[in-house]
Amino acid sequence: MGQVQRTTQNLRVIQVREAEQILLISGAIPGAEGDYVVIREAKKNPKTAAKA
């Protein structure tokens, strides 16, 4: 109940603390406290500048 996979884009990794095995992320992450989170590169291509 309620365990649905969600994807959130446009989050930024602020800091990586290897000794504590922690990632600091800027933005809202869906899910309850203590849930697992998978972090990966976005699949979308970046927007290109409009041609004049």
Secondary structure by P-SEA (a helix, b strand, c coil): ccbbbbbbccccccccccccbbbbbcccccccccbbbbbbcccccccccccc
